[in-house]
Amino acid sequence: AASRSTSKRAADDFCMAEAPRPISTDPPEDLPPLSGPLRRGKWTVEEERYVERVIRDFNGGLLSAPPGTTLRGYLSERLNCDPMRITKKFTGDASIGKRVFHPREGATDATLARARSELAELERAASRSTSKRAADDFCMAEAPRPISTDPPEDLPPLSGPLRRGKWTVEEERYVERVIRDFNGGLLSAPPGTTLRGYLSERLNCDPMRITKKFTGDASIGKRVFHPREGATDATLARARSELAELERAASRSTS
């Protein structure tokens, strides 16, 4: 495979030990929901990244939301759009159903603070992305993206010297999506593949770098992959195409 891991900061990162980012344990101030005319039209990449993280934190019990809050209600309020826009986005195998929020018992202040701070950053990015094209989108009807049902070509794993040092934002976004698709059975991976093994191969890093990134409440344990039975070709194609895009971005961020 062609090498894409010649790092612009490899000289600095190669000998650096992985160190967790400093975390404030002060609860972050919640952003107010978006306001103004209801958001319509196509989804921006930033909105989709925000929604992916909301789903992860919703399932993990880390959102700043009252118990019993529905996922659809939370998203429609935060994104200032009609709940039907959420429903239309998540249909078929990706349906969010009528799930309700249950806060995680025993989550540490540091875990909650980090999760909410990172989510707020993604929400700000989503807000900026919709304001830039609000004039064009306001009158557009929601239309699903065309989906190719042809299986995407898997990207070869990164190669070259093992990746070390700090995580880029793009790497973290890629890992978040891998975890979501791993849990949802949508990865292009053999049954029984471990999450740690998959990530260390795709990111070309020592498995210990993965282990050190996910400690405490965020530990990935020894989970193994189970493909989703009955997933449609369209669902698999979309998931793998979107994951490949995030992987390319992660590769560029370290090269």
Backbone bond lengths (Angstrom), bond angles and torsions (degrees), N, CA, C in turn:
res aa  C-N    CA-C-N  psi(-1)  N-CA   C-N-CA  omega(-1)  CA-C   N-CA-C  phi
1 A - - - 1.458 - - 1.524 109.42 -
2 A 1.349 114.30 143.38 1.463 117.56 179.60 1.502 109.17 -65.83
3 S 1.325 115.60 139.94 1.468 119.07 -177.11 1.511 110.04 -79.36
4 R 1.364 114.81 129.73 1.454 119.58 175.88 1.513 111.71 -122.15
5 S 1.325 116.08 16.80 1.450 118.16 -171.79 1.512 112.99 -113.03
6 T 1.355 118.03 18.39 1.464 119.08 173.42 1.515 106.44 -68.78
7 S 1.301 116.66 108.30 1.465 119.69 -166.64 1.509 112.42 -89.59
8 K 1.371 113.52 137.98 1.457 117.26 176.00 1.511 111.25 -70.64
9 R 1.313 115.77 -12.74 1.456 117.54 175.11 1.512 111.30 -126.64
10 A 1.353 116.40 25.27 1.467 119.70 -176.83 1.521 111.74 -63.66
11 A 1.339 117.01 -36.30 1.457 119.29 -178.38 1.514 111.39 -61.14
12 D 1.368 114.87 -35.76 1.469 118.51 179.05 1.512 111.11 -81.24
13 D 1.362 116.09 -37.59 1.455 119.45 -171.71 1.517 113.53 -81.66
14 F 1.358 117.42 -26.31 1.457 120.00 -168.13 1.522 112.37 -56.66
15 C 1.331 117.16 -37.91 1.464 119.93 -176.63 1.521 112.75 -103.56
16 M 1.320 117.07 5.19 1.462 119.72 -178.15 1.519 110.58 -81.08
17 A 1.295 117.30 135.56 1.467 121.38 172.43 1.509 108.23 -77.35
18 E 1.314 117.74 143.52 1.458 121.14 177.89 1.529 109.46 -64.88
19 A 1.293 115.66 128.18 1.461 120.62 179.75 1.518 108.53 -126.91
20 P 1.342 118.26 132.75 1.455 119.45 179.09 1.519 111.15 -66.20
21 R 1.325 116.07 150.58 1.451 119.71 177.50 1.522 110.16 -66.78
22 P 1.340 117.31 146.00 1.460 118.86 175.78 1.525 109.38 -60.05
23 I 1.320 116.04 137.67 1.459 120.82 -178.19 1.520 109.08 -122.51
24 S 1.332 114.88 129.45 1.458 119.13 171.32 1.520 107.77 -85.63
25 T 1.315 116.92 133.37 1.467 119.63 178.45 1.527 110.85 -91.29
26 D 1.342 116.99 0.57 1.454 119.35 174.40 1.518 108.79 -70.86
27 P 1.352 118.20 133.16 1.464 118.21 -179.64 1.516 110.66 -62.96
28 P 1.359 118.89 130.00 1.448 120.00 -178.88 1.519 110.95 -69.46
29 E 1.322 116.73 152.87 1.449 120.33 176.51 1.522 108.21 -74.55
30 D 1.344 115.92 127.89 1.460 119.45 179.66 1.520 109.77 -68.53
31 L 1.333 116.07 137.31 1.451 120.54 175.40 1.526 108.44 -71.69
32 P 1.339 118.41 143.67 1.461 118.88 173.70 1.521 109.30 -68.68
33 P 1.332 118.07 150.00 1.467 118.96 176.10 1.520 110.38 -59.50
34 L 1.353 116.00 155.38 1.450 119.41 176.13 1.524 109.48 -62.57
35 S 1.324 116.70 153.17 1.453 120.72 -178.28 1.520 109.10 -132.04
36 G 1.354 115.75 178.40 1.452 120.87 -178.58 1.517 110.66 97.35
37 P 1.344 117.48 -165.19 1.468 120.75 179.71 1.525 110.80 -58.04
38 L 1.330 115.95 145.29 1.457 119.50 179.91 1.526 110.58 -59.11
39 R 1.326 115.93 138.08 1.461 122.81 -179.56 1.523 109.92 -71.57
40 R 1.327 115.98 133.25 1.453 121.52 179.70 1.526 109.74 -132.85
41 G 1.314 116.10 177.61 1.447 120.07 170.94 1.513 114.10 85.97
42 K 1.342 114.58 -166.98 1.450 121.55 -175.70 1.524 111.33 -64.63
43 W 1.312 114.80 152.06 1.459 121.63 177.90 1.529 109.42 -82.89
44 T 1.329 116.15 137.02 1.459 119.87 174.44 1.530 108.59 -83.14
45 V 1.320 115.50 160.23 1.467 120.11 176.87 1.519 110.08 -58.52
46 E 1.336 116.45 -39.09 1.475 120.72 -178.32 1.526 111.17 -66.48
47 E 1.337 116.75 -37.95 1.466 118.75 175.90 1.529 110.65 -62.80
48 E 1.331 116.10 -42.56 1.463 119.45 -178.42 1.525 111.59 -65.03
49 R 1.343 116.30 -38.72 1.474 118.98 177.57 1.520 110.48 -65.24
50 Y 1.336 116.32 -40.12 1.465 120.17 178.63 1.526 110.28 -62.38
51 V 1.329 116.78 -45.61 1.464 120.77 -178.27 1.533 110.55 -63.68
52 E 1.326 117.34 -40.03 1.470 120.12 178.20 1.525 110.37 -58.50
53 R 1.334 116.47 -41.91 1.472 119.44 -178.69 1.525 110.88 -71.78
54 V 1.345 117.14 -37.41 1.463 119.70 176.93 1.519 109.81 -59.74
55 I 1.337 117.06 -44.60 1.464 120.20 -179.26 1.525 110.39 -61.54
56 R 1.332 116.29 -42.21 1.470 119.68 178.99 1.533 110.51 -61.80
57 D 1.332 117.10 -46.94 1.467 119.74 -176.73 1.528 111.34 -73.93
58 F 1.335 116.98 -29.79 1.468 121.20 174.55 1.529 109.17 -62.29
59 N 1.326 115.72 -50.13 1.469 119.89 179.90 1.527 111.94 -64.95
60 G 1.343 116.02 -31.32 1.454 120.23 -179.00 1.516 114.54 -87.65
61 G 1.342 117.09 -1.95 1.462 120.42 177.85 1.514 114.85 73.31
62 L 1.354 117.52 27.81 1.462 121.14 -173.64 1.523 113.84 -109.86
63 L 1.333 118.58 1.88 1.457 119.99 -179.71 1.526 111.35 -72.20
64 S 1.318 114.79 156.68 1.465 120.59 170.52 1.523 106.72 -90.43
65 A 1.323 116.22 83.14 1.464 121.90 -175.64 1.523 109.15 -152.54
66 P 1.332 117.44 150.39 1.468 120.09 178.75 1.525 111.26 -67.11
67 P 1.325 117.68 148.56 1.464 120.08 174.51 1.527 109.94 -56.37
68 G 1.331 116.25 141.04 1.457 120.61 179.53 1.512 114.44 91.62
69 T 1.329 118.08 -7.63 1.464 121.20 177.43 1.534 109.25 -61.84
70 T 1.337 116.96 134.98 1.458 119.36 177.29 1.527 109.47 -83.72
71 L 1.325 115.12 150.02 1.463 119.99 179.21 1.521 110.54 -63.99
72 R 1.314 117.02 -42.27 1.463 120.25 179.62 1.527 111.28 -63.71
73 G 1.328 116.26 -42.33 1.463 119.80 179.48 1.514 112.19 -65.26
74 Y 1.341 116.39 -41.38 1.467 120.64 179.54 1.519 110.66 -62.08
75 L 1.334 116.20 -47.33 1.462 119.94 -177.27 1.526 111.90 -66.68
76 S 1.318 117.13 -41.73 1.467 118.51 -178.38 1.526 111.03 -66.21
77 E 1.337 116.67 -33.42 1.464 119.46 177.47 1.524 111.00 -71.59
78 R 1.332 116.98 -47.13 1.467 119.82 -176.53 1.525 111.87 -66.77
79 L 1.341 116.54 -34.69 1.462 120.22 -177.84 1.527 112.35 -94.73
80 N 1.336 116.49 -0.65 1.468 121.35 177.56 1.528 110.85 54.80
81 C 1.316 115.44 55.78 1.460 119.32 178.38 1.525 109.23 -140.37
82 D 1.306 115.45 164.71 1.457 120.59 178.32 1.529 109.29 -65.65
83 P 1.346 118.19 139.70 1.469 119.43 178.48 1.531 113.28 -54.66
84 M 1.331 117.46 -26.47 1.457 119.82 179.80 1.526 111.57 -66.30
85 R 1.338 117.09 -28.33 1.471 119.61 177.03 1.531 109.80 -63.96
86 I 1.328 116.35 -36.18 1.466 120.81 176.96 1.529 110.14 -69.03
87 T 1.331 115.78 -45.64 1.458 120.54 -178.93 1.522 111.22 -59.91
88 K 1.340 116.88 -42.02 1.467 120.84 -178.23 1.524 111.61 -69.62
89 K 1.321 116.08 -27.73 1.461 119.37 179.11 1.521 111.38 -72.15
90 F 1.334 115.53 -34.44 1.467 120.42 -174.61 1.522 109.45 -116.07
91 T 1.329 114.99 87.23 1.457 120.98 -179.63 1.527 109.43 -119.60
92 G 1.316 115.80 167.83 1.465 120.09 177.59 1.513 112.33 62.59
93 D 1.336 116.65 -131.95 1.460 121.41 -177.67 1.526 112.32 -65.65
94 A 1.350 115.93 -22.78 1.463 119.39 -178.01 1.525 112.89 -91.08
95 S 1.337 118.10 6.98 1.461 121.54 -175.95 1.528 111.34 -57.99
96 I 1.348 115.69 137.59 1.462 119.65 179.96 1.523 111.70 -92.04
97 G 1.351 115.84 -6.05 1.458 118.69 175.19 1.525 113.28 59.95
98 K 1.314 115.28 -143.64 1.471 121.11 -178.86 1.526 110.01 -120.95
99 R 1.318 115.47 41.82 1.461 119.59 -178.27 1.518 111.17 -65.56
100 V 1.319 115.78 145.42 1.460 121.47 177.93 1.525 109.66 -119.75
101 F 1.316 115.03 155.59 1.464 121.63 -173.31 1.525 112.01 -84.38
102 H 1.328 115.23 135.46 1.456 122.39 174.56 1.529 107.88 -128.04
103 P 1.351 118.47 111.64 1.472 119.60 179.66 1.519 111.45 -58.12
104 R 1.330 115.88 143.44 1.466 120.57 179.78 1.521 110.00 -72.80
105 E 1.311 117.15 125.28 1.461 121.27 176.95 1.526 109.48 -75.39
106 G 1.304 116.02 133.21 1.453 120.44 175.62 1.514 114.89 83.77
107 A 1.337 118.23 5.33 1.469 119.31 177.77 1.527 108.96 -65.89
108 T 1.327 117.25 134.69 1.461 121.10 -178.20 1.522 110.97 -74.21
109 D 1.334 115.51 158.72 1.471 120.25 177.25 1.523 110.55 -59.84
110 A 1.331 116.82 -37.50 1.467 120.27 -179.14 1.523 110.87 -65.32
111 T 1.338 116.61 -41.75 1.462 120.37 179.24 1.525 110.94 -63.31
112 L 1.340 116.60 -45.45 1.464 120.61 179.92 1.524 111.07 -64.87
113 A 1.339 116.17 -41.87 1.461 120.00 -178.37 1.514 111.25 -63.39
114 R 1.338 116.17 -44.64 1.475 118.98 -179.81 1.526 110.50 -64.30
115 A 1.322 117.02 -46.72 1.460 120.39 -177.56 1.527 110.68 -59.94
116 R 1.328 116.98 -44.67 1.463 119.79 -176.12 1.525 112.25 -73.68
117 S 1.327 116.78 -32.46 1.458 119.84 176.67 1.526 110.84 -67.04
118 E 1.338 116.82 -44.25 1.465 120.60 -179.68 1.532 110.76 -67.63
119 L 1.340 116.58 -36.40 1.456 119.38 178.43 1.527 111.03 -67.34
120 A 1.333 116.52 -38.90 1.467 120.30 178.90 1.525 110.94 -62.56
121 E 1.326 116.87 -37.58 1.468 120.78 178.10 1.523 110.75 -63.37
122 L 1.328 116.75 -42.88 1.454 120.62 178.47 1.533 111.14 -67.84
123 E 1.328 117.10 -34.67 1.464 119.72 178.78 1.528 111.40 -67.64
124 R 1.332 116.19 -38.86 1.468 118.85 176.67 1.527 111.14 -63.05
125 A 1.332 115.77 -40.27 1.467 119.47 178.32 1.528 110.69 -64.29
126 A 1.330 117.47 -39.90 1.461 120.99 177.89 1.518 111.03 -63.29
127 S 1.340 115.95 -41.23 1.462 120.45 179.17 1.521 111.50 -62.83
128 R 1.342 116.12 -43.76 1.472 119.34 179.54 1.530 110.84 -64.27
129 S 1.336 116.12 -37.93 1.461 119.07 -175.95 1.521 112.21 -68.05
130 T 1.340 116.82 -29.91 1.464 118.80 -179.18 1.519 111.38 -85.29
131 S 1.330 117.21 -27.92 1.469 118.95 179.92 1.523 111.37 -71.04
132 K 1.373 117.01 -28.47 1.460 120.63 -178.71 1.525 111.81 -68.23
133 R 1.321 116.70 -27.74 1.454 117.61 -177.66 1.519 112.88 -124.78
134 A 1.337 115.65 23.71 1.463 120.21 -177.19 1.529 111.59 -61.68
135 A 1.322 117.33 -38.71 1.460 119.86 -177.56 1.528 111.19 -62.85
136 D 1.332 117.07 -36.04 1.464 120.41 179.75 1.522 112.05 -78.85
137 D 1.348 115.33 -35.85 1.466 119.42 -172.81 1.520 113.87 -81.93
138 F 1.316 118.04 -22.35 1.467 120.29 -167.64 1.524 112.29 -56.39
139 C 1.332 116.84 -38.32 1.465 119.84 -176.31 1.525 113.35 -101.74
140 M 1.323 116.72 6.67 1.462 119.38 -178.31 1.520 111.26 -84.04
141 A 1.293 117.13 137.59 1.471 120.19 174.69 1.512 108.76 -77.98
142 E 1.309 114.89 146.60 1.465 119.42 178.69 1.517 109.93 -65.81
143 A 1.322 116.45 128.87 1.465 121.08 178.92 1.513 109.05 -132.60
144 P 1.321 119.00 130.10 1.466 119.71 179.13 1.516 110.64 -66.79
145 R 1.337 116.23 148.69 1.458 120.66 177.59 1.514 110.01 -68.15
146 P 1.355 117.01 141.43 1.465 118.00 174.77 1.528 109.60 -60.01
147 I 1.310 116.72 138.30 1.454 121.55 -177.40 1.520 109.12 -120.40
148 S 1.300 116.24 127.42 1.457 120.06 172.23 1.518 108.41 -85.24
149 T 1.318 116.07 131.23 1.472 119.11 177.88 1.518 111.59 -90.63
150 D 1.337 116.96 1.11 1.460 119.59 174.36 1.519 109.04 -72.05
151 P 1.335 118.91 132.30 1.472 119.43 179.79 1.512 110.21 -61.87
152 P 1.356 118.61 130.14 1.450 120.48 -179.50 1.523 111.08 -69.06
153 E 1.313 114.88 152.43 1.451 119.16 175.60 1.527 109.08 -73.97
154 D 1.331 115.72 127.13 1.454 119.02 179.68 1.526 109.90 -68.84
155 L 1.329 115.48 137.69 1.455 119.58 175.06 1.521 109.03 -72.39
156 P 1.338 118.36 142.29 1.463 119.07 174.69 1.523 109.56 -68.74
157 P 1.334 119.04 148.87 1.472 120.06 176.45 1.523 110.18 -59.46
158 L 1.334 115.61 154.56 1.450 120.32 176.21 1.529 109.06 -63.13
159 S 1.326 116.08 155.54 1.459 120.14 -179.40 1.515 109.08 -135.91
160 G 1.345 115.73 179.07 1.458 120.28 -177.78 1.516 110.54 98.30
161 P 1.345 117.39 -165.90 1.470 120.63 179.32 1.523 111.01 -57.08
162 L 1.328 116.65 143.31 1.459 120.22 179.71 1.523 110.42 -59.35
163 R 1.341 114.23 137.62 1.465 121.35 179.70 1.522 109.51 -71.76
164 R 1.336 116.78 133.50 1.465 122.41 179.22 1.520 109.39 -133.71
165 G 1.337 115.64 177.15 1.456 120.66 171.21 1.516 113.98 83.91
166 K 1.331 114.78 -161.24 1.458 121.62 -174.36 1.520 111.34 -65.39
167 W 1.323 114.51 152.80 1.459 121.60 177.25 1.522 109.22 -86.59
168 T 1.334 116.50 136.74 1.461 119.80 173.70 1.527 108.63 -81.64
169 V 1.326 115.73 160.60 1.467 120.41 176.96 1.533 110.19 -58.88
170 E 1.338 115.86 -39.05 1.463 120.10 -178.24 1.529 111.58 -66.91
171 E 1.341 116.41 -37.04 1.466 118.97 175.62 1.529 110.47 -62.59
172 E 1.331 116.38 -42.99 1.463 119.99 -178.02 1.523 111.17 -64.96
173 R 1.342 116.48 -39.57 1.466 119.14 178.09 1.527 110.90 -64.70
174 Y 1.330 115.54 -39.13 1.463 119.69 178.13 1.523 110.22 -63.12
175 V 1.326 117.08 -45.02 1.461 120.98 -178.58 1.521 110.82 -64.02
176 E 1.334 117.75 -40.08 1.464 120.48 177.86 1.529 110.87 -58.01
177 R 1.336 115.46 -42.51 1.465 118.63 -178.65 1.527 110.75 -71.54
178 V 1.347 117.90 -37.31 1.461 120.34 176.73 1.526 110.01 -58.94
179 I 1.333 116.43 -45.05 1.468 120.25 -179.40 1.527 110.52 -60.63
180 R 1.329 115.93 -43.16 1.473 119.58 179.28 1.522 110.80 -61.63
181 D 1.345 117.29 -47.15 1.461 119.97 -177.46 1.533 111.79 -73.36
182 F 1.328 116.89 -29.49 1.469 121.34 174.34 1.532 109.18 -62.55
183 N 1.327 115.58 -49.62 1.473 119.93 -179.97 1.522 111.62 -65.41
184 G 1.352 116.04 -31.70 1.458 120.00 -178.57 1.511 114.39 -88.04
185 G 1.346 117.69 -0.78 1.450 121.20 177.51 1.519 114.62 72.95
186 L 1.354 116.93 27.48 1.470 120.32 -173.42 1.530 113.78 -109.63
187 L 1.331 117.94 2.03 1.462 119.34 -179.84 1.525 111.22 -71.91
188 S 1.336 114.96 157.68 1.460 120.80 170.22 1.529 106.37 -91.57
189 A 1.324 115.92 83.71 1.466 121.75 -175.78 1.520 109.05 -152.61
190 P 1.331 117.49 150.90 1.463 120.05 179.18 1.537 110.95 -68.33
191 P 1.336 117.45 148.68 1.474 119.88 174.63 1.525 109.73 -56.66
192 G 1.332 115.71 140.64 1.450 120.90 179.26 1.516 114.72 91.06
193 T 1.361 117.25 -6.45 1.464 120.44 176.49 1.528 109.44 -61.79
194 T 1.332 117.31 135.35 1.461 119.40 177.55 1.524 109.32 -84.23
195 L 1.323 115.59 149.51 1.463 120.33 179.58 1.521 110.45 -63.29
196 R 1.329 117.02 -41.93 1.460 120.25 179.67 1.522 110.95 -63.32
197 G 1.327 116.50 -42.58 1.457 120.24 179.73 1.517 112.17 -65.31
198 Y 1.318 116.22 -41.23 1.467 120.23 -179.79 1.524 110.38 -62.83
199 L 1.334 116.54 -47.71 1.465 120.69 -177.49 1.523 111.80 -65.89
200 S 1.319 117.53 -42.30 1.460 119.46 -178.48 1.527 110.90 -65.28
201 E 1.345 117.03 -33.97 1.471 119.71 178.24 1.523 110.77 -71.92
202 R 1.349 116.97 -47.06 1.466 119.75 -176.24 1.527 111.64 -67.31
203 L 1.338 117.41 -34.17 1.466 120.81 -178.15 1.521 112.41 -94.29
204 N 1.335 117.09 -0.88 1.460 121.78 178.58 1.528 111.65 54.29
205 C 1.324 114.78 56.11 1.470 119.29 179.28 1.526 109.12 -140.42
206 D 1.306 115.53 163.93 1.458 120.76 178.34 1.537 108.85 -66.03
207 P 1.355 118.49 139.96 1.464 120.17 178.45 1.527 113.23 -54.31
208 M 1.354 116.87 -27.76 1.457 119.19 -179.82 1.533 111.46 -65.33
209 R 1.338 116.81 -28.30 1.471 119.21 177.11 1.529 110.30 -63.88
210 I 1.336 116.08 -36.31 1.458 120.64 176.82 1.529 110.21 -69.15
211 T 1.329 115.99 -46.01 1.461 120.63 -178.62 1.526 111.10 -59.11
212 K 1.344 116.42 -43.45 1.467 120.68 -177.67 1.529 111.82 -69.51
213 K 1.341 116.30 -26.33 1.463 120.02 178.37 1.513 111.36 -72.98
214 F 1.337 116.18 -33.55 1.456 120.62 -175.22 1.522 109.72 -116.22
215 T 1.312 115.56 86.43 1.458 121.99 179.68 1.524 109.92 -118.19
216 G 1.303 116.70 167.27 1.463 120.98 177.01 1.516 111.82 63.28
217 D 1.347 116.01 -133.23 1.466 120.76 -177.98 1.520 112.31 -64.17
218 A 1.345 116.76 -22.40 1.467 120.26 -177.89 1.527 112.80 -91.33
219 S 1.338 117.84 6.65 1.462 120.68 -175.85 1.527 111.52 -58.34
220 I 1.341 115.80 137.38 1.460 119.78 179.67 1.524 111.88 -92.24
221 G 1.338 116.30 -4.87 1.453 120.20 175.81 1.511 112.95 58.10
222 K 1.328 115.78 -142.58 1.467 121.64 -179.16 1.517 110.38 -120.26
223 R 1.327 115.33 40.55 1.452 119.70 -178.27 1.525 111.57 -63.89
224 V 1.333 115.91 145.41 1.461 120.84 178.00 1.525 108.99 -120.98
225 F 1.310 115.00 156.26 1.461 121.88 -172.83 1.518 112.17 -84.41
226 H 1.337 115.05 136.04 1.455 122.32 175.34 1.527 107.92 -128.41
227 P 1.330 118.60 110.65 1.473 120.32 179.84 1.524 111.06 -57.76
228 R 1.319 115.30 143.68 1.466 119.79 -179.93 1.527 109.87 -74.45
229 E 1.309 115.86 126.25 1.464 120.37 176.91 1.525 109.21 -76.44
230 G 1.313 116.13 133.87 1.456 120.33 175.88 1.512 115.38 84.68
231 A 1.331 118.24 2.92 1.468 119.95 177.97 1.525 109.21 -64.78
232 T 1.322 116.45 134.17 1.462 120.01 -178.08 1.521 111.39 -74.83
233 D 1.338 115.56 158.99 1.459 119.76 177.35 1.522 110.95 -59.59
234 A 1.343 116.41 -37.83 1.464 120.09 -179.01 1.526 111.14 -64.73
235 T 1.333 116.34 -41.72 1.468 120.32 178.93 1.520 111.03 -63.33
236 L 1.336 116.27 -46.16 1.459 119.94 179.91 1.525 111.47 -64.42
237 A 1.336 116.38 -41.42 1.464 119.96 -178.89 1.523 111.13 -63.65
238 R 1.327 116.67 -44.30 1.466 119.64 -179.74 1.526 110.59 -64.58
239 A 1.330 116.95 -46.95 1.465 120.31 -177.82 1.526 110.92 -59.32
240 R 1.325 116.56 -44.86 1.463 119.87 -175.69 1.522 111.84 -74.14
241 S 1.329 117.06 -32.03 1.464 119.86 176.68 1.526 110.45 -67.07
242 E 1.342 116.57 -43.63 1.465 120.33 -179.69 1.527 110.67 -67.54
243 L 1.339 116.55 -38.27 1.463 119.54 178.71 1.527 110.48 -66.16
244 A 1.327 117.21 -39.63 1.466 120.41 178.86 1.528 111.03 -62.16
245 E 1.328 116.76 -37.89 1.468 120.54 178.01 1.529 110.70 -62.90
246 L 1.331 116.59 -42.65 1.460 120.32 178.30 1.528 111.34 -67.41
247 E 1.343 116.68 -35.28 1.462 119.65 178.77 1.530 110.77 -66.84
248 R 1.333 116.64 -39.45 1.464 119.29 177.22 1.524 111.06 -63.13
249 A 1.340 116.29 -39.79 1.460 119.83 178.05 1.527 110.72 -64.41
250 A 1.327 117.31 -40.08 1.474 120.96 177.61 1.512 110.94 -63.38
251 S 1.342 115.63 -40.05 1.463 119.69 179.03 1.530 111.16 -63.97
252 R 1.344 115.76 -44.57 1.474 118.95 179.41 1.524 111.36 -62.62
253 S 1.318 116.64 -34.76 1.473 119.34 -176.74 1.511 113.27 -69.27
254 T 1.348 117.11 -19.62 1.467 120.21 -179.72 1.510 112.18 -107.56
255 S 1.349 117.23 2.07 1.463 119.50 -176.67 1.525 111.76 -108.96
